[in-house]
Amino acid sequence: MAHPQSTFAQTAFHGPSLLRARRTTISRTTVKAQLKQLRDTGRYDCFKLQWHPVYDDKSSWPVPPSLFWDSDVAKWIEGACYLLADEYDEEVDRAVRELVDMIRGAQQPDGYLNVYFTVVEPDKRWSNIRDMHELYNAGHLIEAALAHKNYYHNNLLLEPIEKYVSLIHSVFGPAEHQLHGYPGHPEIELALLRLHAATGSTQAYELARYFVEERGNPRGQDGMHFFDWEARRRGDSPWKRPDHYPVSRTSHWYNQSHAPVLRQTSVEGHAVRAMYLLTAVADLACLDELGVRAWPARDAYLAAVRALWDNMVDRKMYVTGGIGAVKQWEGFGIDYFLPQGTDEGGCYAETCAAIGVMMLAERLLHVDLDARYADVMELCLYNAVMTAMSLDGTAFTYVNQLASSDADRSVRHTWFECSCCPPNLMRLFGNLGGYLWDYGAAAEDGEPPFVNVHLYTTAKVTFQAGGQEYVFEQVSDWPWEGRVSFKLQAPAATTTGLAVRLRIPGWSAGGYTLTPPCPTATLSKGYLSLPASYTAANPTFTLSIHGLSPRLIAPHPYTNQHTLTLARGPVIYCVEDADNPWEANHFRDITLSADARVTEEERTLAGERYVALRTVCRPRDLRGAGPGSGRASGGLGAERELVFVPYYLRANRGGKGHMRVGLLNQSVVM
Amino acid sequence: MAHPQSTFAQTAFHGPSLLRARRTTISRTTVKAQLKQLRDTGRYDCFKLQWHPVYDDKSSWPVPPSLFWDSDVAKWIEGACYLLADEYDEEVDRAVRELVDMIRGAQQPDGYLNVYFTVVEPDKRWSNIRDMHELYNAGHLIEAALAHKNYYHNNLLLEPIEKYVSLIHSVFGPAEHQLHGYPGHPEIELALLRLHAATGSTQAYELARYFVEERGNPRGQDGMHFFDWEARRRGDSPWKRPDHYPVSRTSHWYNQSHAPVLRQTSVEGHAVRAMYLLTAVADLACLDELGVRAWPARDAYLAAVRALWDNMVDRKMYVTGGIGAVKQWEGFGIDYFLPQGTDEGGCYAETCAAIGVMMLAERLLHVDLDARYADVMELCLYNAVMTAMSLDGTAFTYVNQLASSDADRSVRHTWFECSCCPPNLMRLFGNLGGYLWDYGAAAEDGEPPFVNVHLYTTAKVTFQAGGQEYVFEQVSDWPWEGRVSFKLQAPAATTTGLAVRLRIPGWSAGGYTLTPPCPTATLSKGYLSLPASYTAANPTFTLSIHGLSPRLIAPHPYTNQHTLTLARGPVIYCVEDADNPWEANHFRDITLSADARVTEEERTLAGERYVALRTVCRPRDLRGAGPGSGRASGGLGAERELVFVPYYLRANRGGKGHMRVGLLNQSVVM
């Protein structure tokens, strides 16, 4: 089982690219900026188990502000370990070592390892699995331990974490004396499955599968839904509920426990939780697929995951790849409810959720090589994810709205009270190499090894198959150019070759040129298959993806968003007042014509190349609009020029924070 | 102070009209159908103070299902008393007398009069003013008592109610020993002001004004917001909250107590509560206007009410006059959030809220004779209100969505657990005559008496001014025809005449013909003023309002509802599968062209004339739509005929319950 978090080290971003630029910024700046935040806020020292003034803050319920601190630290360690491998930094190395020492020191004799429930409410362990993130924190500690082990080649973190996993394994499970619960915020499931993949731990596999399969059991504990049972045990009134729950008693959908996963037909609730949960389900399927662990229910679960994926992508995903329209539960609204911003009814599109989509897509590609998953993975990467960090790597967004408003301008922050997103970006870019491709020995004897290329950039992967080392390289100025040069190095190039499958993105409408041509190439589900004989004969070859010129995207008509969005390849564009300083109303009244000519303009920002787009727009006149008239507006004003930049570049150049992705289609005004 | 509830008796619907037809149905059928519901559900006997099985139902919190029973009975009595005046019915008369006996018998020695807090939780009186509707129920009892007194000319109901008001006046107020509270659901304020107008009660005036002025005081009781203070007194956790409250601690906007009325700038929360509250504010202003009771803050309050009115009408009102998009709090969403149905994100438009708009508009016309208030009053009457009852008078809607969906078909029910709307319709139509016009002696000496005509129909008003009787009559087939004939009867016709002001509806664009002409007539704020000399010289005259042909209405562009709605005069139209049985998706994909020719068709249903409209539509093809394409849809299908009926007629003729008001503007597809 090859997770990106372990395979990334086999990939080197060996030449210039947009992805490498971002990764380098994170490695050189973000890691330390976040380390400073950890220190300044008290997180860094929290595993010392001393009292911190934040613990006196009882203003929020049920989740105190420090509840996720363990995970913030763990995610930072995980990301730092990924990035140290590329570029050593003494300060970062020292901090990781010190944090690991503190974590080891914080473990209780029975293996328990959680700051809040050791320091603040030691008698409340495992009493509110729905809300209190104990298992979520444990999951991130597991992931940190795996990254730490990979970089440091010691068990200083893994050893206490495995002890903690054993404790959790004893607490939760099907036996009568055990709690038949599962995390309110899924995460530990996918972490346990990575632990299983790395160490073979049976406990880890059992526990993850139990959490997945038990979830949503309406009568799991004493004939009750587990979360109802534990709420009753706590003595909570049924009408006492966290602010994330819009109504009492019927909000189990918030954490995807309203029904067993197998019976869920639409993706609901908190978007990050949904993605982490489904990633674990896909992981279980992958383990079965690979013959590591048989999972009799695999096909049924995969069918459920695919249906949920389709529901999400077809009806609940923004054109940026962002998911989750509703702020209150940080998650999905009803089908097609995708307003662009606060003043239209919401737009959350949390950074972590888009990262979760990438994780889920990556797992699904292992069981079903279909470019529709990779297309969405890339869409998220270049848009909903990359937009969440400033070019200098020190400022972030948590919510990634598609349109600003006076109430929510397009601005960034250096940190958040609940700061899950910034370290998640660090982790993701740390192991980004693992998302580019799958590769290895073929499943069947006699077949040549393979590489399935999902994402294009400049990078090189080195792997072993059949006792031989393969080095496969791609060079491209993606996403600005569609030309990707591949090179298979000797000796593989002169012997077996590699079976190579190359993604042909959906937006290219299947258009590509392969040089030299390959008469036996086949195109299936968006992947162009090149036989090993071709790559053996042509160790260097070039793929040019067509259709990289600017195009207009319309959301589904049922969204009631009669907008046009400019895109170019995988990059979604937005308008900002930085380029269009005349704008005073968040581009709410600016219209685009579907026929307008769009021109490209090469630009550089902070040394980074990008393509800006120019077209003309017309403002609509709202005078005379409204129920009193038969017209949707008072018509259109004069044409003026409008400049677009990639959405991921927004909020980097000052201005008033006016920004919009989808502009009104002029046809609704004409 | 002339409330419609007292002036209605001076108006007779003396000839055929749509309004009379509906009022007659209510008088002959609805009153008895609702009486049967009261009997069948246990409400009828509730004032006997015996245990009813419903009191054992603890499944809802904080509001038990029987909490509003007092008001259901009171509203039925009120409506019955209005209608008995027109047409005597022995069964109804007997029921009113019996109910009054039971209410009298239910009063406690100290004057307290509430079923739930006498029978079920006698120790919880006045402990949860925010949620428990004690004061709301009391308000409706006051209104019933006033109607009862007017019809029966005795104090059998008014006497115990006045005693109850005295008790409430002793409990609530500014003195240290009093509760500094006000009703979570406003209603008693406007009832107290009617009581004051009818009896001169100083207690009633003081209490109403206290409730209005104290509302939203952030430090009203022991330095706390009253509702926070009483919640703490009850020992409620801040995170325990009714399902109507989306989040904890910050939901005072739900009942308009988030700020003093004077500081509210947008209309928020539960729509009925907002309307009842603002009606009382307008009543206080009217009492000052009339010199009955000086209110130093009048101008400031009126400015606040007008700003809230404008916010509501311009940004938060459906084209039907319905208000309240959000089901959870039965109230207003953000500005321009007006989805047509459940599958677009909501549409509540409760019947009682539209009735509340009519009440508020009627009050505002007393202080500011502006047709914009009367236009909205009429819009609500013929659409959002009238749509809520079946033609036969036995079935109702509570929610008046503008588009059905599979989750919420366009259907009616004979009763509701919380059944505020059906008896409210009965009350409204009972005193509807009071909404048609204002009239009386002029404020200044030497000026002739006046009639301001707000609504057109066939009716006659009789009133005294300057010791002389005036009889003024209008005859019209409104809303089907724009011609209204007026007649001023002798002797007034031959002596002073009447100063008459006639509303020229906004949709007529000011177009009218007056016969015979009046050279000295002036048009101001949508009212055409005819001097008394004109009516003395022309005791019969005719007004013809122009612009009654079908027209298309577009909602404000910021609603993102790129729809066209057919209207004709004050009547809003809808499509139903009853006329268009080929429809299978709630007309969600049916488009109208702004240029389509619309023809009229005279029809009759259950003996009632109406005008149906015919035009052509084209379905949109959704194949190929969505983010993958640059197009908002796959284009348009072939033209087909589409039949529209008045929205108020919906759900009367069987079918599948597919209905829609606003149809997609074809321009968004082209």
Boltz contact constraints between the chains, C-beta under 6 A:
constraints:
  - contact:
      token1: [A, 61]
      token2: [B, 239]
      max_distance: 6.0
  - contact:
      token1: [A, 237]
      token2: [B, 240]
      max_distance: 6.0
  - contact:
      token1: [A, 239]
      token2: [B, 61]
      max_distance: 6.0
  - contact:
      token1: [A, 239]
      token2: [B, 240]
      max_distance: 6.0
  - contact:
      token1: [A, 240]
      token2: [B, 237]
      max_distance: 6.0
  - contact:
      token1: [A, 240]
      token2: [B, 239]
      max_distance: 6.0
  - contact:
      token1: [A, 240]
      token2: [B, 240]
      max_distance: 6.0
  - contact:
      token1: [A, 243]
      token2: [B, 247]
      max_distance: 6.0
  - contact:
      token1: [A, 243]
      token2: [B, 248]
      max_distance: 6.0
  - contact:
      token1: [A, 246]
      token2: [B, 246]
      max_distance: 6.0
  - contact:
      token1: [A, 247]
      token2: [B, 243]
      max_distance: 6.0
  - contact:
      token1: [A, 248]
      token2: [B, 243]
      max_distance: 6.0
  - contact:
      token1: [A, 319]
      token2: [B, 627]
      max_distance: 6.0
  - contact:
      token1: [A, 337]
      token2: [B, 345]
      max_distance: 6.0
  - contact:
      token1: [A, 345]
      token2: [B, 337]
      max_distance: 6.0
  - contact:
      token1: [A, 552]
      token2: [B, 630]
      max_distance: 6.0
  - contact:
      token1: [A, 553]
      token2: [B, 627]
      max_distance: 6.0
  - contact:
      token1: [A, 554]
      token2: [B, 630]
      max_distance: 6.0
  - contact:
      token1: [A, 554]
      token2: [B, 631]
      max_distance: 6.0
  - contact:
      token1: [A, 554]
      token2: [B, 632]
      max_distance: 6.0
  - contact:
      token1: [A, 555]
      token2: [B, 627]
      max_distance: 6.0
  - contact:
      token1: [A, 556]
      token2: [B, 625]
      max_distance: 6.0
  - contact:
      token1: [A, 556]
      token2: [B, 626]
      max_distance: 6.0
  - contact:
      token1: [A, 557]
      token2: [B, 625]
      max_distance: 6.0
  - contact:
      token1: [A, 557]
      token2: [B, 632]
      max_distance: 6.0
  - contact:
      token1: [A, 557]
      token2: [B, 633]
      max_distance: 6.0
  - contact:
      token1: [A, 560]
      token2: [B, 560]
      max_distance: 6.0
  - contact:
      token1: [A, 562]
      token2: [B, 562]
      max_distance: 6.0
  - contact:
      token1: [A, 562]
      token2: [B, 668]
      max_distance: 6.0
  - contact:
      token1: [A, 625]
      token2: [B, 556]
      max_distance: 6.0
  - contact:
      token1: [A, 625]
      token2: [B, 557]
      max_distance: 6.0
  - contact:
      token1: [A, 626]
      token2: [B, 556]
      max_distance: 6.0
  - contact:
      token1: [A, 627]
      token2: [B, 319]
      max_distance: 6.0
  - contact:
      token1: [A, 627]
      token2: [B, 553]
      max_distance: 6.0
  - contact:
      token1: [A, 627]
      token2: [B, 555]
      max_distance: 6.0
  - contact:
      token1: [A, 630]
      token2: [B, 552]
      max_distance: 6.0
  - contact:
      token1: [A, 630]
      token2: [B, 554]
      max_distance: 6.0
  - contact:
      token1: [A, 631]
      token2: [B, 554]
      max_distance: 6.0
  - contact:
      token1: [A, 632]
      token2: [B, 554]
      max_distance: 6.0
  - contact:
      token1: [A, 632]
      token2: [B, 557]
      max_distance: 6.0
  - contact:
      token1: [A, 633]
      token2: [B, 557]
      max_distance: 6.0
  - contact:
      token1: [A, 667]
      token2: [B, 667]
      max_distance: 6.0
  - contact:
      token1: [A, 667]
      token2: [B, 670]
      max_distance: 6.0
  - contact:
      token1: [A, 668]
      token2: [B, 562]
      max_distance: 6.0
  - contact:
      token1: [A, 668]
      token2: [B, 668]
      max_distance: 6.0
  - contact:
      token1: [A, 670]
      token2: [B, 667]
      max_distance: 6.0
